[in-house]
Amino acid sequence: MYIHFSSLFQSMYSSIASSGFPYLDPGSGSYLIQLLIAGLLGAGFTIRMFWGRIKNFFKREDPSSKDPGDE
């Protein structure tokens, strides 16, 4: 069984490893730009959804300015 796995690993490695250079497809640049735009739009949408929570997190309210009847 050990010989079987080692021969499988060796055949997989020899099929993956090659002496060629990596190739970037001409469409890779447009794909990376699409990923960047999608990430920015997703971040903007997420911030827009949670803007109230973000604002309340950074808002510093003076505890003495609250009315006692508001509790």
HTML snippet that shows the backbone in 3Dmol.js (N, CA, C, O; Angstrom):
<script src="https://3Dmol.org/build/3Dmol-min.js"></script>
<div id="view" style="width:600px;height:400px;position:relative"></div>
<script>
const pdb = `
ATOM      1  N   MET A   1       0.827  -1.183   0.000  1.00  0.00           N
ATOM      2  CA  MET A   1       0.000   0.000   0.000  1.00  0.00           C
ATOM      3  C   MET A   1       0.876   1.254   0.000  1.00  0.00           C
ATOM      4  O   MET A   1       0.531   2.248  -0.639  1.00  0.00           O
ATOM      5  N   TYR A   2       1.997   1.217   0.705  1.00  0.00           N
ATOM      6  CA  TYR A   2       2.900   2.359   0.752  1.00  0.00           C
ATOM      7  C   TYR A   2       3.466   2.659  -0.633  1.00  0.00           C
ATOM      8  O   TYR A   2       3.611   3.821  -1.010  1.00  0.00           O
ATOM      9  N   ILE A   3       3.779   1.627  -1.377  1.00  0.00           N
ATOM     10  CA  ILE A   3       4.335   1.803  -2.721  1.00  0.00           C
ATOM     11  C   ILE A   3       3.286   2.412  -3.651  1.00  0.00           C
ATOM     12  O   ILE A   3       3.619   3.204  -4.532  1.00  0.00           O
ATOM     13  N   HIS A   4       2.046   2.050  -3.457  1.00  0.00           N
ATOM     14  CA  HIS A   4       0.965   2.573  -4.293  1.00  0.00           C
ATOM     15  C   HIS A   4       0.823   4.090  -4.113  1.00  0.00           C
ATOM     16  O   HIS A   4       0.731   4.824  -5.097  1.00  0.00           O
ATOM     17  N   PHE A   5       0.804   4.559  -2.865  1.00  0.00           N
ATOM     18  CA  PHE A   5       0.667   5.989  -2.622  1.00  0.00           C
ATOM     19  C   PHE A   5       1.883   6.767  -3.100  1.00  0.00           C
ATOM     20  O   PHE A   5       1.741   7.870  -3.628  1.00  0.00           O
ATOM     21  N   SER A   6       3.066   6.216  -2.925  1.00  0.00           N
ATOM     22  CA  SER A   6       4.261   6.933  -3.362  1.00  0.00           C
ATOM     23  C   SER A   6       4.311   7.025  -4.884  1.00  0.00           C
ATOM     24  O   SER A   6       4.722   8.051  -5.425  1.00  0.00           O
ATOM     25  N   SER A   7       3.899   5.973  -5.579  1.00  0.00           N
ATOM     26  CA  SER A   7       3.890   6.048  -7.044  1.00  0.00           C
ATOM     27  C   SER A   7       2.810   7.006  -7.527  1.00  0.00           C
ATOM     28  O   SER A   7       3.001   7.698  -8.526  1.00  0.00           O
ATOM     29  N   LEU A   8       1.680   7.055  -6.832  1.00  0.00           N
ATOM     30  CA  LEU A   8       0.632   8.012  -7.171  1.00  0.00           C
ATOM     31  C   LEU A   8       1.124   9.442  -6.973  1.00  0.00           C
ATOM     32  O   LEU A   8       0.903  10.299  -7.828  1.00  0.00           O
ATOM     33  N   PHE A   9       1.783   9.698  -5.861  1.00  0.00           N
ATOM     34  CA  PHE A   9       2.326  11.021  -5.595  1.00  0.00           C
ATOM     35  C   PHE A   9       3.368  11.407  -6.639  1.00  0.00           C
ATOM     36  O   PHE A   9       3.383  12.542  -7.114  1.00  0.00           O
ATOM     37  N   GLN A  10       4.223  10.480  -6.990  1.00  0.00           N
ATOM     38  CA  GLN A  10       5.266  10.759  -7.971  1.00  0.00           C
ATOM     39  C   GLN A  10       4.663  11.055  -9.340  1.00  0.00           C
ATOM     40  O   GLN A  10       5.137  11.953 -10.036  1.00  0.00           O
ATOM     41  N   SER A  11       3.642  10.330  -9.733  1.00  0.00           N
ATOM     42  CA  SER A  11       3.020  10.588 -11.033  1.00  0.00           C
ATOM     43  C   SER A  11       2.279  11.914 -11.034  1.00  0.00           C
ATOM     44  O   SER A  11       2.273  12.620 -12.043  1.00  0.00           O
ATOM     45  N   MET A  12       1.648  12.264  -9.905  1.00  0.00           N
ATOM     46  CA  MET A  12       0.962  13.561  -9.819  1.00  0.00           C
ATOM     47  C   MET A  12       1.970  14.701  -9.862  1.00  0.00           C
ATOM     48  O   MET A  12       1.739  15.707 -10.532  1.00  0.00           O
ATOM     49  N   TYR A  13       3.072  14.555  -9.160  1.00  0.00           N
ATOM     50  CA  TYR A  13       4.082  15.602  -9.132  1.00  0.00           C
ATOM     51  C   TYR A  13       4.716  15.789 -10.502  1.00  0.00           C
ATOM     52  O   TYR A  13       4.950  16.918 -10.932  1.00  0.00           O
ATOM     53  N   SER A  14       4.989  14.702 -11.176  1.00  0.00           N
ATOM     54  CA  SER A  14       5.628  14.826 -12.486  1.00  0.00           C
ATOM     55  C   SER A  14       4.672  15.413 -13.509  1.00  0.00           C
ATOM     56  O   SER A  14       5.126  16.032 -14.472  1.00  0.00           O
ATOM     57  N   SER A  15       3.363  15.244 -13.340  1.00  0.00           N
ATOM     58  CA  SER A  15       2.418  15.831 -14.279  1.00  0.00           C
ATOM     59  C   SER A  15       2.204  17.314 -13.991  1.00  0.00           C
ATOM     60  O   SER A  15       1.872  18.075 -14.900  1.00  0.00           O
ATOM     61  N   ILE A  16       2.390  17.735 -12.736  1.00  0.00           N
ATOM     62  CA  ILE A  16       2.193  19.139 -12.373  1.00  0.00           C
ATOM     63  C   ILE A  16       3.462  19.944 -12.646  1.00  0.00           C
ATOM     64  O   ILE A  16       3.399  21.029 -13.224  1.00  0.00           O
ATOM     65  N   ALA A  17       4.602  19.417 -12.234  1.00  0.00           N
ATOM     66  CA  ALA A  17       5.849  20.144 -12.389  1.00  0.00           C
ATOM     67  C   ALA A  17       6.271  20.113 -13.855  1.00  0.00           C
ATOM     68  O   ALA A  17       6.325  19.056 -14.485  1.00  0.00           O
ATOM     69  N   SER A  18       6.563  21.285 -14.371  1.00  0.00           N
ATOM     70  CA  SER A  18       7.026  21.359 -15.756  1.00  0.00           C
ATOM     71  C   SER A  18       8.123  22.407 -15.850  1.00  0.00           C
ATOM     72  O   SER A  18       8.323  23.200 -14.930  1.00  0.00           O
ATOM     73  N   SER A  19       8.814  22.400 -16.948  1.00  0.00           N
ATOM     74  CA  SER A  19       9.894  23.360 -17.115  1.00  0.00           C
ATOM     75  C   SER A  19       9.421  24.635 -17.797  1.00  0.00           C
ATOM     76  O   SER A  19      10.235  25.516 -18.074  1.00  0.00           O
ATOM     77  N   GLY A  20       8.121  24.755 -18.076  1.00  0.00           N
ATOM     78  CA  GLY A  20       7.584  25.931 -18.746  1.00  0.00           C
ATOM     79  C   GLY A  20       7.405  27.100 -17.798  1.00  0.00           C
ATOM     80  O   GLY A  20       7.508  26.952 -16.580  1.00  0.00           O
ATOM     81  N   PHE A  21       7.142  28.239 -18.358  1.00  0.00           N
ATOM     82  CA  PHE A  21       6.903  29.437 -17.570  1.00  0.00           C
ATOM     83  C   PHE A  21       5.406  29.612 -17.338  1.00  0.00           C
ATOM     84  O   PHE A  21       4.599  29.178 -18.159  1.00  0.00           O
ATOM     85  N   PRO A  22       5.033  30.238 -16.237  1.00  0.00           N
ATOM     86  CA  PRO A  22       3.601  30.454 -16.000  1.00  0.00           C
ATOM     87  C   PRO A  22       3.022  31.394 -17.057  1.00  0.00           C
ATOM     88  O   PRO A  22       3.714  32.276 -17.566  1.00  0.00           O
ATOM     89  N   TYR A  23       1.773  31.197 -17.372  1.00  0.00           N
ATOM     90  CA  TYR A  23       1.130  31.957 -18.435  1.00  0.00           C
ATOM     91  C   TYR A  23      -0.054  32.708 -17.864  1.00  0.00           C
ATOM     92  O   TYR A  23      -0.921  32.116 -17.222  1.00  0.00           O
ATOM     93  N   LEU A  24      -0.094  33.997 -18.094  1.00  0.00           N
ATOM     94  CA  LEU A  24      -1.245  34.807 -17.720  1.00  0.00           C
ATOM     95  C   LEU A  24      -2.078  35.051 -18.958  1.00  0.00           C
ATOM     96  O   LEU A  24      -1.593  35.575 -19.961  1.00  0.00           O
ATOM     97  N   ASP A  25      -3.303  34.675 -18.876  1.00  0.00           N
ATOM     98  CA  ASP A  25      -4.235  34.856 -19.970  1.00  0.00           C
ATOM     99  C   ASP A  25      -4.516  36.352 -20.156  1.00  0.00           C
ATOM    100  O   ASP A  25      -4.489  37.090 -19.172  1.00  0.00           O
ATOM    101  N   PRO A  26      -4.784  36.826 -21.374  1.00  0.00           N
ATOM    102  CA  PRO A  26      -5.109  38.245 -21.551  1.00  0.00           C
ATOM    103  C   PRO A  26      -6.352  38.677 -20.770  1.00  0.00           C
ATOM    104  O   PRO A  26      -6.493  39.856 -20.446  1.00  0.00           O
ATOM    105  N   GLY A  27      -7.241  37.756 -20.468  1.00  0.00           N
ATOM    106  CA  GLY A  27      -8.434  38.090 -19.697  1.00  0.00           C
ATOM    107  C   GLY A  27      -8.183  38.181 -18.203  1.00  0.00           C
ATOM    108  O   GLY A  27      -9.085  38.562 -17.457  1.00  0.00           O
ATOM    109  N   SER A  28      -6.986  37.845 -17.744  1.00  0.00           N
ATOM    110  CA  SER A  28      -6.691  37.871 -16.306  1.00  0.00           C
ATOM    111  C   SER A  28      -6.753  39.287 -15.745  1.00  0.00           C
ATOM    112  O   SER A  28      -7.211  39.494 -14.621  1.00  0.00           O
ATOM    113  N   GLY A  29      -6.295  40.253 -16.522  1.00  0.00           N
ATOM    114  CA  GLY A  29      -6.326  41.633 -16.049  1.00  0.00           C
ATOM    115  C   GLY A  29      -7.750  42.126 -15.841  1.00  0.00           C
ATOM    116  O   GLY A  29      -8.041  42.767 -14.831  1.00  0.00           O
ATOM    117  N   SER A  30      -8.637  41.838 -16.781  1.00  0.00           N
ATOM    118  CA  SER A  30     -10.019  42.273 -16.627  1.00  0.00           C
ATOM    119  C   SER A  30     -10.690  41.533 -15.470  1.00  0.00           C
ATOM    120  O   SER A  30     -11.539  42.097 -14.780  1.00  0.00           O
ATOM    121  N   TYR A  31     -10.313  40.273 -15.256  1.00  0.00           N
ATOM    122  CA  TYR A  31     -10.870  39.528 -14.131  1.00  0.00           C
ATOM    123  C   TYR A  31     -10.426  40.148 -12.807  1.00  0.00           C
ATOM    124  O   TYR A  31     -11.231  40.271 -11.883  1.00  0.00           O
ATOM    125  N   LEU A  32      -9.157  40.539 -12.705  1.00  0.00           N
ATOM    126  CA  LEU A  32      -8.676  41.174 -11.479  1.00  0.00           C
ATOM    127  C   LEU A  32      -9.358  42.516 -11.246  1.00  0.00           C
ATOM    128  O   LEU A  32      -9.651  42.873 -10.104  1.00  0.00           O
ATOM    129  N   ILE A  33      -9.614  43.262 -12.319  1.00  0.00           N
ATOM    130  CA  ILE A  33     -10.332  44.532 -12.183  1.00  0.00           C
ATOM    131  C   ILE A  33     -11.761  44.278 -11.716  1.00  0.00           C
ATOM    132  O   ILE A  33     -12.277  45.023 -10.882  1.00  0.00           O
ATOM    133  N   GLN A  34     -12.407  43.242 -12.238  1.00  0.00           N
ATOM    134  CA  GLN A  34     -13.754  42.898 -11.798  1.00  0.00           C
ATOM    135  C   GLN A  34     -13.770  42.514 -10.324  1.00  0.00           C
ATOM    136  O   GLN A  34     -14.690  42.885  -9.595  1.00  0.00           O
ATOM    137  N   LEU A  35     -12.766  41.778  -9.887  1.00  0.00           N
ATOM    138  CA  LEU A  35     -12.676  41.412  -8.473  1.00  0.00           C
ATOM    139  C   LEU A  35     -12.511  42.650  -7.590  1.00  0.00           C
ATOM    140  O   LEU A  35     -13.126  42.748  -6.528  1.00  0.00           O
ATOM    141  N   LEU A  36     -11.684  43.585  -8.030  1.00  0.00           N
ATOM    142  CA  LEU A  36     -11.464  44.808  -7.268  1.00  0.00           C
ATOM    143  C   LEU A  36     -12.741  45.633  -7.175  1.00  0.00           C
ATOM    144  O   LEU A  36     -13.097  46.112  -6.098  1.00  0.00           O
ATOM    145  N   ILE A  37     -13.432  45.799  -8.303  1.00  0.00           N
ATOM    146  CA  ILE A  37     -14.675  46.573  -8.311  1.00  0.00           C
ATOM    147  C   ILE A  37     -15.731  45.893  -7.446  1.00  0.00           C
ATOM    148  O   ILE A  37     -16.423  46.563  -6.680  1.00  0.00           O
ATOM    149  N   ALA A  38     -15.864  44.570  -7.556  1.00  0.00           N
ATOM    150  CA  ALA A  38     -16.842  43.845  -6.745  1.00  0.00           C
ATOM    151  C   ALA A  38     -16.525  43.967  -5.260  1.00  0.00           C
ATOM    152  O   ALA A  38     -17.434  44.105  -4.441  1.00  0.00           O
ATOM    153  N   GLY A  39     -15.252  43.918  -4.908  1.00  0.00           N
ATOM    154  CA  GLY A  39     -14.874  44.079  -3.502  1.00  0.00           C
ATOM    155  C   GLY A  39     -15.197  45.460  -2.970  1.00  0.00           C
ATOM    156  O   GLY A  39     -15.680  45.601  -1.846  1.00  0.00           O
ATOM    157  N   LEU A  40     -14.930  46.489  -3.780  1.00  0.00           N
ATOM    158  CA  LEU A  40     -15.240  47.856  -3.349  1.00  0.00           C
ATOM    159  C   LEU A  40     -16.745  48.071  -3.218  1.00  0.00           C
ATOM    160  O   LEU A  40     -17.208  48.678  -2.252  1.00  0.00           O
ATOM    161  N   LEU A  41     -17.507  47.571  -4.194  1.00  0.00           N
ATOM    162  CA  LEU A  41     -18.962  47.711  -4.109  1.00  0.00           C
ATOM    163  C   LEU A  41     -19.531  46.921  -2.929  1.00  0.00           C
ATOM    164  O   LEU A  41     -20.449  47.390  -2.257  1.00  0.00           O
ATOM    165  N   GLY A  42     -18.999  45.741  -2.677  1.00  0.00           N
ATOM    166  CA  GLY A  42     -19.452  44.952  -1.536  1.00  0.00           C
ATOM    167  C   GLY A  42     -19.148  45.633  -0.213  1.00  0.00           C
ATOM    168  O   GLY A  42     -19.972  45.633   0.702  1.00  0.00           O
ATOM    169  N   ALA A  43     -17.955  46.215  -0.118  1.00  0.00           N
ATOM    170  CA  ALA A  43     -17.601  46.935   1.113  1.00  0.00           C
ATOM    171  C   ALA A  43     -18.488  48.160   1.294  1.00  0.00           C
ATOM    172  O   ALA A  43     -18.929  48.455   2.405  1.00  0.00           O
ATOM    173  N   GLY A  44     -18.748  48.869   0.205  1.00  0.00           N
ATOM    174  CA  GLY A  44     -19.631  50.039   0.285  1.00  0.00           C
ATOM    175  C   GLY A  44     -21.043  49.657   0.691  1.00  0.00           C
ATOM    176  O   GLY A  44     -21.662  50.339   1.509  1.00  0.00           O
ATOM    177  N   PHE A  45     -21.554  48.578   0.131  1.00  0.00           N
ATOM    178  CA  PHE A  45     -22.892  48.119   0.486  1.00  0.00           C
ATOM    179  C   PHE A  45     -22.961  47.695   1.950  1.00  0.00           C
ATOM    180  O   PHE A  45     -23.937  47.991   2.639  1.00  0.00           O
ATOM    181  N   THR A  46     -21.930  47.004   2.424  1.00  0.00           N
ATOM    182  CA  THR A  46     -21.905  46.564   3.816  1.00  0.00           C
ATOM    183  C   THR A  46     -21.854  47.753   4.765  1.00  0.00           C
ATOM    184  O   THR A  46     -22.546  47.773   5.783  1.00  0.00           O
ATOM    185  N   ILE A  47     -21.034  48.740   4.430  1.00  0.00           N
ATOM    186  CA  ILE A  47     -20.958  49.938   5.272  1.00  0.00           C
ATOM    187  C   ILE A  47     -22.289  50.671   5.268  1.00  0.00           C
ATOM    188  O   ILE A  47     -22.722  51.181   6.301  1.00  0.00           O
ATOM    189  N   ARG A  48     -22.942  50.727   4.110  1.00  0.00           N
ATOM    190  CA  ARG A  48     -24.235  51.407   4.021  1.00  0.00           C
ATOM    191  C   ARG A  48     -25.280  50.700   4.878  1.00  0.00           C
ATOM    192  O   ARG A  48     -26.093  51.354   5.531  1.00  0.00           O
ATOM    193  N   MET A  49     -25.262  49.366   4.877  1.00  0.00           N
ATOM    194  CA  MET A  49     -26.236  48.616   5.675  1.00  0.00           C
ATOM    195  C   MET A  49     -26.038  48.833   7.173  1.00  0.00           C
ATOM    196  O   MET A  49     -27.004  48.958   7.925  1.00  0.00           O
ATOM    197  N   PHE A  50     -24.785  48.875   7.594  1.00  0.00           N
ATOM    198  CA  PHE A  50     -24.496  48.958   9.026  1.00  0.00           C
ATOM    199  C   PHE A  50     -24.060  50.356   9.458  1.00  0.00           C
ATOM    200  O   PHE A  50     -23.418  50.496  10.499  1.00  0.00           O
ATOM    201  N   TRP A  51     -24.389  51.393   8.687  1.00  0.00           N
ATOM    202  CA  TRP A  51     -23.926  52.740   8.999  1.00  0.00           C
ATOM    203  C   TRP A  51     -24.433  53.226  10.360  1.00  0.00           C
ATOM    204  O   TRP A  51     -23.695  53.889  11.089  1.00  0.00           O
ATOM    205  N   GLY A  52     -25.663  52.909  10.705  1.00  0.00           N
ATOM    206  CA  GLY A  52     -26.204  53.320  12.001  1.00  0.00           C
ATOM    207  C   GLY A  52     -25.431  52.705  13.156  1.00  0.00           C
ATOM    208  O   GLY A  52     -25.135  53.385  14.138  1.00  0.00           O
ATOM    209  N   ARG A  53     -25.106  51.435  13.047  1.00  0.00           N
ATOM    210  CA  ARG A  53     -24.337  50.769  14.110  1.00  0.00           C
ATOM    211  C   ARG A  53     -22.916  51.313  14.184  1.00  0.00           C
ATOM    212  O   ARG A  53     -22.364  51.486  15.271  1.00  0.00           O
ATOM    213  N   ILE A  54     -22.329  51.580  13.024  1.00  0.00           N
ATOM    214  CA  ILE A  54     -20.966  52.126  13.002  1.00  0.00           C
ATOM    215  C   ILE A  54     -20.958  53.503  13.638  1.00  0.00           C
ATOM    216  O   ILE A  54     -20.064  53.820  14.423  1.00  0.00           O
ATOM    217  N   LYS A  55     -21.953  54.330  13.306  1.00  0.00           N
ATOM    218  CA  LYS A  55     -22.032  55.684  13.850  1.00  0.00           C
ATOM    219  C   LYS A  55     -22.256  55.655  15.359  1.00  0.00           C
ATOM    220  O   LYS A  55     -21.650  56.435  16.094  1.00  0.00           O
ATOM    221  N   ASN A  56     -23.120  54.762  15.819  1.00  0.00           N
ATOM    222  CA  ASN A  56     -23.373  54.661  17.258  1.00  0.00           C
ATOM    223  C   ASN A  56     -22.158  54.133  18.010  1.00  0.00           C
ATOM    224  O   ASN A  56     -21.948  54.481  19.172  1.00  0.00           O
ATOM    225  N   PHE A  57     -21.356  53.293  17.356  1.00  0.00           N
ATOM    226  CA  PHE A  57     -20.158  52.768  18.007  1.00  0.00           C
ATOM    227  C   PHE A  57     -19.157  53.884  18.294  1.00  0.00           C
ATOM    228  O   PHE A  57     -18.535  53.904  19.356  1.00  0.00           O
ATOM    229  N   PHE A  58     -18.999  54.808  17.353  1.00  0.00           N
ATOM    230  CA  PHE A  58     -18.024  55.879  17.521  1.00  0.00           C
ATOM    231  C   PHE A  58     -18.604  57.128  18.175  1.00  0.00           C
ATOM    232  O   PHE A  58     -17.867  58.062  18.492  1.00  0.00           O
ATOM    233  N   LYS A  59     -19.889  57.149  18.373  1.00  0.00           N
ATOM    234  CA  LYS A  59     -20.539  58.316  18.972  1.00  0.00           C
ATOM    235  C   LYS A  59     -20.287  58.324  20.474  1.00  0.00           C
ATOM    236  O   LYS A  59     -20.506  57.331  21.167  1.00  0.00           O
ATOM    237  N   ARG A  60     -19.833  59.442  20.942  1.00  0.00           N
ATOM    238  CA  ARG A  60     -19.583  59.582  22.388  1.00  0.00           C
ATOM    239  C   ARG A  60     -20.622  60.535  22.955  1.00  0.00           C
ATOM    240  O   ARG A  60     -20.630  61.731  22.666  1.00  0.00           O
ATOM    241  N   GLU A  61     -21.484  59.971  23.760  1.00  0.00           N
ATOM    242  CA  GLU A  61     -22.561  60.751  24.336  1.00  0.00           C
ATOM    243  C   GLU A  61     -22.263  60.983  25.816  1.00  0.00           C
ATOM    244  O   GLU A  61     -21.818  60.079  26.524  1.00  0.00           O
ATOM    245  N   ASP A  62     -22.509  62.176  26.255  1.00  0.00           N
ATOM    246  CA  ASP A  62     -22.302  62.527  27.647  1.00  0.00           C
ATOM    247  C   ASP A  62     -23.434  61.925  28.480  1.00  0.00           C
ATOM    248  O   ASP A  62     -24.597  62.261  28.256  1.00  0.00           O
ATOM    249  N   PRO A  63     -23.125  61.047  29.434  1.00  0.00           N
ATOM    250  CA  PRO A  63     -24.187  60.395  30.211  1.00  0.00           C
ATOM    251  C   PRO A  63     -25.005  61.384  31.028  1.00  0.00           C
ATOM    252  O   PRO A  63     -26.170  61.116  31.320  1.00  0.00           O
ATOM    253  N   SER A  64     -24.424  62.521  31.405  1.00  0.00           N
ATOM    254  CA  SER A  64     -25.164  63.487  32.221  1.00  0.00           C
ATOM    255  C   SER A  64     -26.166  64.269  31.385  1.00  0.00           C
ATOM    256  O   SER A  64     -27.032  64.928  31.959  1.00  0.00           O
ATOM    257  N   SER A  65     -26.092  64.230  30.064  1.00  0.00           N
ATOM    258  CA  SER A  65     -27.019  64.977  29.222  1.00  0.00           C
ATOM    259  C   SER A  65     -28.319  64.239  28.981  1.00  0.00           C
ATOM    260  O   SER A  65     -29.244  64.816  28.409  1.00  0.00           O
ATOM    261  N   LYS A  66     -28.427  62.973  29.398  1.00  0.00           N
ATOM    262  CA  LYS A  66     -29.659  62.217  29.226  1.00  0.00           C
ATOM    263  C   LYS A  66     -30.699  62.674  30.251  1.00  0.00           C
ATOM    264  O   LYS A  66     -30.372  63.043  31.379  1.00  0.00           O
ATOM    265  N   ASP A  67     -31.952  62.637  29.822  1.00  0.00           N
ATOM    266  CA  ASP A  67     -33.041  62.966  30.749  1.00  0.00           C
ATOM    267  C   ASP A  67     -33.295  61.764  31.643  1.00  0.00           C
ATOM    268  O   ASP A  67     -33.236  60.631  31.165  1.00  0.00           O
ATOM    269  N   PRO A  68     -33.571  61.968  32.906  1.00  0.00           N
ATOM    270  CA  PRO A  68     -33.816  60.850  33.808  1.00  0.00           C
ATOM    271  C   PRO A  68     -35.080  60.073  33.438  1.00  0.00           C
ATOM    272  O   PRO A  68     -35.172  58.884  33.742  1.00  0.00           O
ATOM    273  N   GLY A  69     -36.061  60.717  32.784  1.00  0.00           N
ATOM    274  CA  GLY A  69     -37.292  60.045  32.426  1.00  0.00           C
ATOM    275  C   GLY A  69     -37.178  59.178  31.199  1.00  0.00           C
ATOM    276  O   GLY A  69     -38.128  58.464  30.878  1.00  0.00           O
ATOM    277  N   ASP A  70     -36.043  59.202  30.485  1.00  0.00           N
ATOM    278  CA  ASP A  70     -35.886  58.421  29.270  1.00  0.00           C
ATOM    279  C   ASP A  70     -35.624  56.942  29.539  1.00  0.00           C
ATOM    280  O   ASP A  70     -35.728  56.129  28.620  1.00  0.00           O
ATOM    281  N   GLU A  71     -35.298  56.584  30.732  1.00  0.00           N
ATOM    282  CA  GLU A  71     -34.947  55.197  31.044  1.00  0.00           C
ATOM    283  C   GLU A  71     -36.130  54.375  31.170  1.00  0.00           C
ATOM    284  O   GLU A  71     -36.023  53.177  31.430  1.00  0.00           O
TER     285      GLU A  71
END
`;
const viewer = $3Dmol.createViewer("view");
viewer.addModel(pdb, "pdb");
viewer.setStyle({}, {cartoon: {color: "spectrum"}});
viewer.zoomTo();
viewer.render();
</script>
